[in-house]
Amino acid sequence: MIHKNKKGKLALLALPLLAAGCATTPPSNTDNICEIFREKDGWYHDAAKSARKWNTPIATMMATLHQESRFVHDAKPPRTKILWIIPGPRPSDAYGYPQALGTTWKSYQRSTGNYRGDRDDFEDAIDFVGWYHNTSQRQCRIKPNDTYHLYLAYHEGQGGFNRRTYRNKKWLQKVAHKVSARASTYQRQLNSCETSLKKRKKFLGLF
């Protein structure tokens, strides 16, 4: 009986660690949104909540996160190189799933009251992306399903977008087209599996 109780306690202690591991490990197949949401149970519900709250399609938000971090929770910009060899400073303090700058994240927190939110938490990250795209819709007059222009505004900021700073950045326009194409693919995939995803519940409310 003593051994059984010990095993039971160990199992209960291991459960939060297992949940944390599943929550922070990138999805195995980032090219298929159905597979992403099946692997990460709570992610669909977090994304759907953000979509309803900020009037932004799930596929657009997920395509944005894919481009920014490939769903790596603690992603950072690569370091610059000094003399092409020595690692230098990072170009910015962008961090987490959404690669949000510290100042932009603080603006999000002030605007939403989510002061305990973290850039490396998926629920907070997808809410941030929805908030940012919603802000771009209003300030830049971009339609909710216009992923191409929403991503340009995400990268350049609403002020930069309105000044059309992206016009001389052909590389950025190519990236925005890629994000838009991925959003279209994600939407087609989601159309085939969303009904079943809606029926799933978060595992013990943990992730």
MARMAR-46566 format. One record per residue (C-alpha): residue in one letter; chain; x, z, y; residue number from 1. Coordinates in steps of 0.25 Angstrom, whole numbers, plus 5000, padded with zeros to 4 digits. Layout:
(atom 'a'; 'A'; (X; Z; Y); NUM),
...
This chain:
(atom 'm'; 'A'; (5000; 5000; 5000); 1),
(atom 'i'; 'A'; (5011; 5003; 5009); 2),
(atom 'h'; 'A'; (5018; 4990; 5007); 3),
(atom 'k'; 'A'; (5005; 4983; 5009); 4),
(atom 'n'; 'A'; (5002; 4990; 5022); 5),
(atom 'k'; 'A'; (5016; 4986; 5027); 6),
(atom 'k'; 'A'; (5014; 4972; 5024); 7),
(atom 'g'; 'A'; (5001; 4972; 5031); 8),
(atom 'k'; 'A'; (5007; 4978; 5044); 9),
(atom 'l'; 'A'; (5018; 4968; 5043); 10),
(atom 'a'; 'A'; (5008; 4957; 5042); 11),
(atom 'l'; 'A'; (5001; 4962; 5055); 12),
(atom 'l'; 'A'; (5014; 4963; 5062); 13),
(atom 'a'; 'A'; (5018; 4949; 5059); 14),
(atom 'l'; 'A'; (5005; 4943; 5063); 15),
(atom 'p'; 'A'; (5008; 4944; 5078); 16),
(atom 'l'; 'A'; (5021; 4938; 5076); 17),
(atom 'l'; 'A'; (5015; 4927; 5068); 18),
(atom 'a'; 'A'; (5005; 4924; 5079); 19),
(atom 'a'; 'A'; (5016; 4924; 5089); 20),
(atom 'g'; 'A'; (5025; 4915; 5081); 21),
(atom 'c'; 'A'; (5013; 4905; 5080); 22),
(atom 'a'; 'A'; (5010; 4906; 5094); 23),
(atom 't'; 'A'; (5024; 4902; 5099); 24),
(atom 't'; 'A'; (5028; 4892; 5089); 25),
(atom 'p'; 'A'; (5026; 4877; 5094); 26),
(atom 'p'; 'A'; (5015; 4870; 5086); 27),
(atom 's'; 'A'; (5020; 4862; 5074); 28),
(atom 'n'; 'A'; (5014; 4849; 5079); 29),
(atom 't'; 'A'; (5013; 4847; 5094); 30),
(atom 'd'; 'A'; (5008; 4833; 5093); 31),
(atom 'n'; 'A'; (4994; 4837; 5087); 32),
(atom 'i'; 'A'; (4986; 4846; 5095); 33),
(atom 'c'; 'A'; (4977; 4849; 5083); 34),
(atom 'e'; 'A'; (4989; 4854; 5075); 35),
(atom 'i'; 'A'; (4994; 4862; 5087); 36),
(atom 'f'; 'A'; (4980; 4870; 5089); 37),
(atom 'r'; 'A'; (4979; 4872; 5074); 38),
(atom 'e'; 'A'; (4993; 4878; 5073); 39),
(atom 'k'; 'A'; (4991; 4886; 5085); 40),
(atom 'd'; 'A'; (4977; 4892; 5084); 41),
(atom 'g'; 'A'; (4975; 4898; 5097); 42),
(atom 'w'; 'A'; (4981; 4887; 5105); 43),
(atom 'y'; 'A'; (4968; 4878; 5104); 44),
(atom 'h'; 'A'; (4959; 4890; 5110); 45),
(atom 'd'; 'A'; (4969; 4892; 5121); 46),
(atom 'a'; 'A'; (4970; 4877; 5125); 47),
(atom 'a'; 'A'; (4955; 4876; 5124); 48),
(atom 'k'; 'A'; (4953; 4888; 5133); 49),
(atom 's'; 'A'; (4963; 4882; 5143); 50),
(atom 'a'; 'A'; (4956; 4869; 5142); 51),
(atom 'r'; 'A'; (4942; 4875; 5146); 52),
(atom 'k'; 'A'; (4948; 4884; 5157); 53),
(atom 'w'; 'A'; (4956; 4873; 5164); 54),
(atom 'n'; 'A'; (4948; 4860; 5160); 55),
(atom 't'; 'A'; (4961; 4854; 5154); 56),
(atom 'p'; 'A'; (4960; 4847; 5140); 57),
(atom 'i'; 'A'; (4968; 4854; 5129); 58),
(atom 'a'; 'A'; (4975; 4842; 5126); 59),
(atom 't'; 'A'; (4981; 4840; 5140); 60),
(atom 'm'; 'A'; (4986; 4855; 5140); 61),
(atom 'm'; 'A'; (4992; 4854; 5126); 62),
(atom 'a'; 'A'; (4999; 4841; 5130); 63),
(atom 't'; 'A'; (5004; 4847; 5142); 64),
(atom 'l'; 'A'; (5010; 4859; 5134); 65),
(atom 'h'; 'A'; (5016; 4850; 5123); 66),
(atom 'q'; 'A'; (5023; 4842; 5134); 67),
(atom 'e'; 'A'; (5028; 4855; 5141); 68),
(atom 's'; 'A'; (5033; 4863; 5129); 69),
(atom 'r'; 'A'; (5029; 4857; 5116); 70),
(atom 'f'; 'A'; (5021; 4870; 5114); 71),
(atom 'v'; 'A'; (5034; 4878; 5114); 72),
(atom 'h'; 'A'; (5030; 4892; 5120); 73),
(atom 'd'; 'A'; (5043; 4895; 5127); 74),
(atom 'a'; 'A'; (5047; 4881; 5131); 75),
(atom 'k'; 'A'; (5057; 4880; 5143); 76),
(atom 'p'; 'A'; (5063; 4868; 5150); 77),
(atom 'p'; 'A'; (5076; 4864; 5144); 78),
(atom 'r'; 'A'; (5089; 4869; 5152); 79),
(atom 't'; 'A'; (5096; 4860; 5161); 80),
(atom 'k'; 'A'; (5110; 4856; 5158); 81),
(atom 'i'; 'A'; (5123; 4859; 5166); 82),
(atom 'l'; 'A'; (5133; 4848; 5164); 83),
(atom 'w'; 'A'; (5124; 4842; 5153); 84),
(atom 'i'; 'A'; (5128; 4854; 5143); 85),
(atom 'i'; 'A'; (5127; 4868; 5149); 86),
(atom 'p'; 'A'; (5112; 4873; 5148); 87),
(atom 'g'; 'A'; (5107; 4875; 5163); 88),
(atom 'p'; 'A'; (5095; 4882; 5169); 89),
(atom 'r'; 'A'; (5081; 4877; 5165); 90),
(atom 'p'; 'A'; (5074; 4868; 5175); 91),
(atom 's'; 'A'; (5062; 4877; 5177); 92),
(atom 'd'; 'A'; (5056; 4890; 5172); 93),
(atom 'a'; 'A'; (5045; 4882; 5164); 94),
(atom 'y'; 'A'; (5041; 4889; 5152); 95),
(atom 'g'; 'A'; (5032; 4890; 5140); 96),
(atom 'y'; 'A'; (5021; 4881; 5134); 97),
(atom 'p'; 'A'; (5017; 4875; 5147); 98),
(atom 'q'; 'A'; (5031; 4875; 5154); 99),
(atom 'a'; 'A'; (5025; 4881; 5166); 100),
(atom 'l'; 'A'; (5034; 4885; 5177); 101),
(atom 'g'; 'A'; (5035; 4900; 5181); 102),
(atom 't'; 'A'; (5028; 4898; 5194); 103),
(atom 't'; 'A'; (5017; 4889; 5189); 104),
(atom 'w'; 'A'; (5014; 4899; 5178); 105),
(atom 'k'; 'A'; (5013; 4910; 5188); 106),
(atom 's'; 'A'; (5003; 4901; 5196); 107),
(atom 'y'; 'A'; (4995; 4899; 5183); 108),
(atom 'q'; 'A'; (4995; 4915; 5181); 109),
(atom 'r'; 'A'; (4991; 4917; 5195); 110),
(atom 's'; 'A'; (4980; 4907; 5195); 111),
(atom 't'; 'A'; (4974; 4911; 5181); 112),
(atom 'g'; 'A'; (4977; 4926; 5181); 113),
(atom 'n'; 'A'; (4985; 4924; 5168); 114),
(atom 'y'; 'A'; (4997; 4933; 5172); 115),
(atom 'r'; 'A'; (5000; 4936; 5158); 116),
(atom 'g'; 'A'; (5001; 4922; 5153); 117),
(atom 'd'; 'A'; (5014; 4916; 5147); 118),
(atom 'r'; 'A'; (5019; 4902; 5147); 119),
(atom 'd'; 'A'; (5023; 4904; 5132); 120),
(atom 'd'; 'A'; (5009; 4908; 5128); 121),
(atom 'f'; 'A'; (5001; 4896; 5124); 122),
(atom 'e'; 'A'; (4987; 4901; 5129); 123),
(atom 'd'; 'A'; (4993; 4904; 5143); 124),
(atom 'a'; 'A'; (5001; 4891; 5143); 125),
(atom 'i'; 'A'; (4989; 4882; 5139); 126),
(atom 'd'; 'A'; (4981; 4889; 5150); 127),
(atom 'f'; 'A'; (4992; 4886; 5160); 128),
(atom 'v'; 'A'; (4992; 4872; 5157); 129),
(atom 'g'; 'A'; (4977; 4871; 5158); 130),
(atom 'w'; 'A'; (4977; 4878; 5171); 131),
(atom 'y'; 'A'; (4988; 4869; 5177); 132),
(atom 'h'; 'A'; (4981; 4856; 5172); 133),
(atom 'n'; 'A'; (4968; 4862; 5179); 134),
(atom 't'; 'A'; (4976; 4864; 5192); 135),
(atom 's'; 'A'; (4981; 4850; 5191); 136),
(atom 'q'; 'A'; (4967; 4845; 5189); 137),
(atom 'r'; 'A'; (4962; 4852; 5202); 138),
(atom 'q'; 'A'; (4974; 4850; 5211); 139),
(atom 'c'; 'A'; (4978; 4836; 5206); 140),
(atom 'r'; 'A'; (4965; 4830; 5203); 141),
(atom 'i'; 'A'; (4969; 4827; 5188); 142),
(atom 'k'; 'A'; (4958; 4826; 5178); 143),
(atom 'p'; 'A'; (4958; 4836; 5166); 144),
(atom 'n'; 'A'; (4961; 4826; 5156); 145),
(atom 'd'; 'A'; (4972; 4818; 5164); 146),
(atom 't'; 'A'; (4984; 4824; 5156); 147),
(atom 'y'; 'A'; (4994; 4814; 5162); 148),
(atom 'h'; 'A'; (4992; 4819; 5176); 149),
(atom 'l'; 'A'; (4990; 4833; 5172); 150),
(atom 'y'; 'A'; (5003; 4833; 5166); 151),
(atom 'l'; 'A'; (5010; 4827; 5178); 152),
(atom 'a'; 'A'; (5004; 4838; 5186); 153),
(atom 'y'; 'A'; (5008; 4849; 5176); 154),
(atom 'h'; 'A'; (5022; 4844; 5177); 155),
(atom 'e'; 'A'; (5023; 4841; 5192); 156),
(atom 'g'; 'A'; (5014; 4852; 5197); 157),
(atom 'q'; 'A'; (5001; 4849; 5205); 158),
(atom 'g'; 'A'; (5008; 4847; 5218); 159),
(atom 'g'; 'A'; (5018; 4837; 5212); 160),
(atom 'f'; 'A'; (5007; 4830; 5205); 161),
(atom 'n'; 'A'; (4999; 4828; 5218); 162),
(atom 'r'; 'A'; (5012; 4823; 5224); 163),
(atom 'r'; 'A'; (5014; 4813; 5213); 164),
(atom 't'; 'A'; (5028; 4818; 5210); 165),
(atom 'y'; 'A'; (5026; 4813; 5195); 166),
(atom 'r'; 'A'; (5026; 4798; 5200); 167),
(atom 'n'; 'A'; (5041; 4797; 5200); 168),
(atom 'k'; 'A'; (5043; 4804; 5187); 169),
(atom 'k'; 'A'; (5041; 4793; 5176); 170),
(atom 'w'; 'A'; (5045; 4803; 5165); 171),
(atom 'l'; 'A'; (5035; 4813; 5169); 172),
(atom 'q'; 'A'; (5024; 4802; 5169); 173),
(atom 'k'; 'A'; (5028; 4799; 5155); 174),
(atom 'v'; 'A'; (5027; 4813; 5151); 175),
(atom 'a'; 'A'; (5014; 4815; 5157); 176),
(atom 'h'; 'A'; (5009; 4802; 5149); 177),
(atom 'k'; 'A'; (5014; 4809; 5136); 178),
(atom 'v'; 'A'; (5007; 4821; 5139); 179),
(atom 's'; 'A'; (4994; 4814; 5142); 180),
(atom 'a'; 'A'; (4996; 4806; 5129); 181),
(atom 'r'; 'A'; (4998; 4819; 5121); 182),
(atom 'a'; 'A'; (4985; 4825; 5127); 183),
(atom 's'; 'A'; (4977; 4813; 5123); 184),
(atom 't'; 'A'; (4983; 4814; 5109); 185),
(atom 'y'; 'A'; (4980; 4829; 5109); 186),
(atom 'q'; 'A'; (4966; 4827; 5113); 187),
(atom 'r'; 'A'; (4963; 4817; 5102); 188),
(atom 'q'; 'A'; (4969; 4827; 5092); 189),
(atom 'l'; 'A'; (4961; 4838; 5098); 190),
(atom 'n'; 'A'; (4948; 4830; 5097); 191),
(atom 's'; 'A'; (4950; 4830; 5082); 192),
(atom 'c'; 'A'; (4953; 4845; 5080); 193),
(atom 'e'; 'A'; (4947; 4853; 5092); 194),
(atom 't'; 'A'; (4934; 4856; 5085); 195),
(atom 's'; 'A'; (4941; 4864; 5074); 196),
(atom 'l'; 'A'; (4951; 4870; 5083); 197),
(atom 'k'; 'A'; (4939; 4876; 5091); 198),
(atom 'k'; 'A'; (4935; 4884; 5078); 199),
(atom 'r'; 'A'; (4949; 4890; 5077); 200),
(atom 'k'; 'A'; (4951; 4904; 5082); 201),
(atom 'k'; 'A'; (4964; 4911; 5087); 202),
(atom 'f'; 'A'; (4971; 4918; 5075); 203),
(atom 'l'; 'A'; (4968; 4933; 5078); 204),
(atom 'g'; 'A'; (4967; 4929; 5093); 205),
(atom 'l'; 'A'; (4982; 4928; 5093); 206),
(atom 'f'; 'A'; (4986; 4913; 5095); 207),
